[in-house]
Amino acid sequence: MEIEERDKYTGHMTTGHDWNGIKELNTGVPNAVWIFLFISFVFSVICWILWPAWPLGDTYTKGLLQTDQLKRVDQVVERAIDERVVWTNRITGLDYGEIQSDPGLMQIVRENGGRLFLDNCAACHGEKGEGGPGFPALKDGAWLWGGTPEAISDTIRFGINSEHENSRTSEMLAFGRDQMLARGEIIKLTDYVQSLSHASPDQEARKDDIASGKALFLENCSACHGENAKGNIEMGAPDLTDSHWIYGGTRETIFKSIWNGRKGHMPSWQGRISEVDQKILTLYLLDISVEER
C-alpha cells in the first residue's frame, strides 16, 4: 500500500504516480468547469422541454412550443407562391411598355429573368448574354429578327430551325462547298464583306478585288442581306456593316462562312417554360440590351 503524500508547495495530495521524480497531483476539478457543466445541463433540459428532442419509435417528443420546421418551410413556400401569383398576374395582364415603366415589376423581371436566362440560355449565349462562336450576343441590340418585344418573344416561343411548326427558318448557302462560286470569287467576296465593317490599310491596294466582290455580293447575297448589306429581319439575315459577328469577322471566318454556309439552331421553348416566364425572359433580354447600349 502506497503512503499518501501531500505536495509541500501546493498543499494537494499526490496520486502516487511518479515519472522520473515528477509526481502527479490529485487536484480537483476547477469550480468554473462545474458551473459551466451545470449551466449546460440546465440549458439542455430546457431545450428538451421546449423543442422536439427525443425520438419515440415512429414519432418524437413535440416540446411545449410545438415547433415544426417542416410546417415552417411549407408556410414559407405557400407565402412565396401567393406573392408570386400577385406579380405574375400583373405581368400577364400588362403589356410590355407598361411593365417596363414600372420599376417594381422590372426589379422582379431582373431577378427572375436572370435566373431563367442562366438556367435555359446561358449555356449557348453566355452568362451575361455576350454570345460566342456560333451563338449571337443578346446584349448588343443586333437582333436578327428584330428587337421588338413581340419579335423576341416569337423567337423564344418558336425557336430557329426547330421542330416547331412556326419555327424561324434561316440558312446561308454553301457557295464554295456546293460549287456555286469559284474559290477566287469567294476570296473577292470575302474582301468586300470585310470592307463593309473593317477598315484595313491594304484596302486601297485591293480596291479592284473589293469592287469585283461587291458585284458578286449584289448578284448572290443581296436577296437576303439587302443591297446595302444591312440585313433583313424578315429572313433573319444579319447586318454585315456593323461590328457584330456570330461566327467571327476575320477574313478567315468570313471566308469559311461563305464557303461552307451557316445554319444555326435554337430550340422552341414553348411547353418548356411557361408563357409568363417567356414574357419575363423577353423583358430581361430587352433590359440587358438597353443597358449595353
C-alpha positions in Angstrom: 0.0 0.0 0.0 1.4 3.3 -1.0 1.8 6.0 1.5 -0.2 9.1 0.8 1.9 12.2 0.3 1.0 15.9 0.3 2.8 18.3 -2.0 4.6 20.8 0.1 4.2 23.6 -2.4 0.6 23.4 -3.4 -0.9 21.6 -0.5 -2.6 19.0 -2.8 -2.3 15.3 -2.2 -0.4 13.3 -4.9 -1.8 10.4 -6.8 1.2 8.2 -6.1 2.3 8.3 -9.7 5.9 9.2 -10.2 7.8 9.8 -13.5 11.4 10.3 -13.0 10.9 12.4 -10.0 7.8 14.2 -11.4 4.8 13.5 -9.2 1.2 13.9 -10.3 -1.0 16.0 -8.1 -4.5 14.9 -7.3 -6.1 18.3 -7.9 -9.8 18.8 -8.0 -11.9 19.9 -11.0 -12.0 23.8 -11.1 -15.2 25.3 -9.9 -15.6 27.2 -13.2 -15.8 23.8 -15.0 -18.5 22.6 -12.6 -20.5 25.8 -13.1 -20.2 25.5 -16.9 -21.3 21.9 -16.9 -24.3 22.7 -14.6 -25.4 25.6 -16.9 -25.1 23.3 -20.0 -27.2 20.6 -18.3 -29.9 23.1 -17.3 -29.9 24.6 -20.8 -30.2 21.1 -22.3 -33.2 20.2 -20.1 -34.9 23.5 -21.0 -34.4 22.6 -24.7 -35.7 19.1 -24.3 -38.9 20.6 -22.7 -39.5 23.4 -25.1 -38.5 21.9 -28.5 -38.7 18.5 -30.3 -35.9 16.3 -28.9 -36.3 12.6 -28.3 -37.4 10.0 -30.8 -40.2 7.7 -29.7 -40.5 5.0 -32.3 -42.4 6.5 -35.3 -42.9 9.8 -33.5 -40.9 12.1 -31.2 -41.4 14.5 -28.2 -43.1 17.6 -29.6 -41.9 20.1 -27.0 -44.1 22.8 -25.3 -43.6 25.2 -28.2 -44.8 22.6 -30.7 -42.0 23.7 -33.2 -42.2 22.0 -36.6 -39.6 23.1 -39.2 -41.4 21.2 -41.9 -44.5 23.3 -41.3 -42.4 26.4 -41.3 -40.9 25.5 -44.7 -44.4 24.8 -46.0 -45.6 28.2 -44.8 -42.7 30.0 -46.4 -43.3 28.2 -49.7 -47.0 28.9 -49.6 -46.3 32.6 -48.9 -43.9 32.7 -51.8 -46.4 31.1 -54.1 -49.1 33.6 -53.0 -46.7 36.5 -53.6 -45.7 35.1 -57.0 -49.3 34.8 -58.1 -49.8 38.5 -57.4 -46.9 39.7 -59.6 -47.3 37.1 -62.2 -50.9 38.1 -62.7 -49.7 41.7 -63.1 -47.1 40.8 -65.6 -49.6 38.6 -67.5 -52.2 41.4 -67.6 -49.9 44.3 -68.6 -48.3 45.0 -71.9 -44.5 45.2 -72.4 -44.4 49.0 -72.2 -46.4 49.2 -69.0 -44.2 46.6 -67.3 -41.0 48.4 -68.5 -42.3 51.7 -67.0 -42.9 50.0 -63.6 -39.6 50.0 -61.5 -41.0 47.4 -59.1 -42.0 44.9 -61.8 -38.8 45.5 -63.6 -36.8 44.6 -60.5 -38.8 41.3 -60.4 -38.1 40.8 -64.1 -34.3 41.3 -63.5 -34.3 38.8 -60.6 -36.4 36.1 -62.1 -35.3 36.7 -65.7 -31.7 36.4 -64.7 -32.4 33.0 -63.1 -34.4 31.9 -66.2 -31.6 33.0 -68.5 -28.9 31.2 -66.5 -31.0 28.0 -66.4 -32.0 27.9 -70.0 -30.0 30.2 -72.2 -26.5 30.9 -70.8 -25.0 27.5 -72.0 -25.1 28.9 -75.5 -25.4 32.7 -75.2 -23.0 33.2 -72.3 -23.8 34.0 -68.6 -24.2 37.7 -69.5 -25.6 37.3 -73.0 -22.3 38.1 -74.6 -22.6 35.2 -77.1 -19.8 33.1 -78.5 -18.7 31.5 -81.7 -21.9 30.3 -83.5 -24.2 31.9 -80.9 -25.3 35.5 -81.2 -24.8 38.0 -78.4 -28.1 39.1 -76.9 -27.0 42.2 -75.2 -25.7 44.2 -78.2 -29.1 45.1 -79.7 -28.3 43.5 -83.0 -31.4 41.3 -83.4 -31.7 39.0 -86.4 -35.5 39.1 -86.5 -36.0 42.5 -85.0 -35.7 43.8 -81.4 -39.4 44.4 -80.7 -40.8 42.6 -77.6 -43.1 40.6 -79.9 -40.3 39.6 -82.3 -38.1 38.4 -79.4 -41.0 36.6 -77.8 -41.8 34.8 -81.0 -38.2 33.7 -81.4 -38.1 32.3 -77.8 -41.5 30.6 -78.3 -40.9 29.1 -81.8 -37.1 28.7 -82.0 -34.9 28.8 -85.0 -34.7 25.9 -87.4 -36.5 23.9 -84.7 -39.2 21.3 -84.9 -42.0 23.8 -84.1 -44.4 24.3 -86.9 -43.9 28.1 -86.7 -40.2 28.0 -86.3 -38.0 30.8 -87.6 -36.2 29.4 -90.6 -32.8 30.6 -91.7 -29.9 29.1 -93.7 -27.0 30.5 -95.6 -26.0 28.7 -98.8 -22.6 27.0 -99.0 -21.3 28.9 -102.1 -17.9 27.1 -102.1 -18.8 23.6 -100.9 -21.7 23.4 -103.4 -19.6 24.9 -106.2 -21.8 27.9 -106.8 -18.8 30.2 -106.8 -15.1 29.6 -107.6 -12.5 30.0 -104.8 -11.2 33.2 -106.4 -14.7 34.7 -106.4 -15.2 33.8 -102.8 -11.9 35.5 -101.9 -13.1 38.7 -103.6 -16.5 38.4 -101.9 -14.7 37.9 -98.6 -12.7 41.1 -99.1 -15.8 43.1 -99.9 -17.8 41.8 -97.0 -14.9 42.5 -94.6 -14.5 46.0 -96.0 -18.1 46.8 -95.0 -17.3 46.8 -91.3 -13.5 46.8 -91.1 -11.2 49.4 -92.5 -7.7 47.9 -93.2 -4.5 49.5 -94.5 -4.4 47.3 -97.6 -8.0 48.0 -98.8 -6.8 50.6 -101.3 -4.4 48.1 -102.8 -7.3 45.6 -103.1 -9.9 48.0 -104.3 -10.3 46.2 -107.6 -11.0 42.9 -105.8 -13.3 44.7 -103.5 -15.2 46.2 -106.4 -15.5 42.7 -108.0 -16.6 41.4 -104.7 -19.4 44.0 -104.5 -20.7 42.9 -107.9 -20.6 39.3 -106.7 -22.4 40.3 -103.5 -25.2 42.1 -105.4 -25.7 39.1 -107.6 -25.5 36.4 -104.9 -26.1 37.8 -101.4 -28.3 40.9 -101.7 -31.5 38.9 -101.9 -31.1 38.1 -98.2 -28.7 40.7 -96.8 -30.0 43.6 -98.9 -28.2 45.7 -101.5 -26.8 47.9 -98.7 -25.8 44.8 -96.7 -27.9 46.0 -93.7 -29.6 42.6 -93.3 -33.2 41.5 -93.5 -35.2 40.9 -90.3 -37.9 39.1 -92.2 -35.4 36.4 -93.1 -33.1 36.6 -90.1 -30.2 37.7 -92.3 -27.7 39.6 -90.3 -26.4 43.2 -90.9 -22.9 42.9 -92.4 -22.0 46.5 -91.9 -21.8 46.6 -88.1 -19.2 45.0 -85.8 -21.5 42.2 -84.5 -20.4 38.8 -85.9 -21.9 35.5 -84.9 -19.1 33.3 -86.4 -16.4 35.9 -86.3 -15.4 38.9 -88.5 -11.9 37.9 -89.5 -11.0 37.3 -93.1 -10.7 33.5 -92.4 -14.0 33.2 -90.6 -15.9 35.2 -93.2 -14.4 33.0 -96.0 -15.4 29.9 -94.1 -18.9 31.2 -93.7 -19.3 31.9 -97.4 -17.6 28.6 -98.4 -19.4 26.2 -96.1 -22.6 28.1 -95.4 -24.3 28.5 -92.0 -27.4 27.1 -90.3 -27.9 28.0 -86.7 -30.3 26.2 -84.4 -32.3 27.3 -81.4 -34.9 25.1 -79.7 -38.5 26.1 -79.2 -39.2 27.0 -75.6 -42.9 26.7 -75.9 -44.0 24.0 -73.5 -40.6 24.0 -71.8 -41.2 27.2 -69.8 -44.5 28.8 -69.0 -45.9 31.7 -71.0 -45.3 34.2 -68.2 -41.7 33.0 -67.9 -41.3 33.6 -71.7 -42.6 37.1 -71.2 -40.2 37.7 -68.3 -37.3 36.3 -70.3 -38.3 38.7 -73.2 -38.3 41.7 -70.9 -35.0 40.6 -69.4 -33.3 40.4 -72.8 -34.6 43.8 -73.7 -33.3 45.2 -70.4 -29.8 43.8 -70.8 -29.6 45.0 -74.4 -30.6 48.6 -73.3 -28.0 48.5 -70.5 -25.3 47.6 -73.1 -26.2 50.4 -75.4 
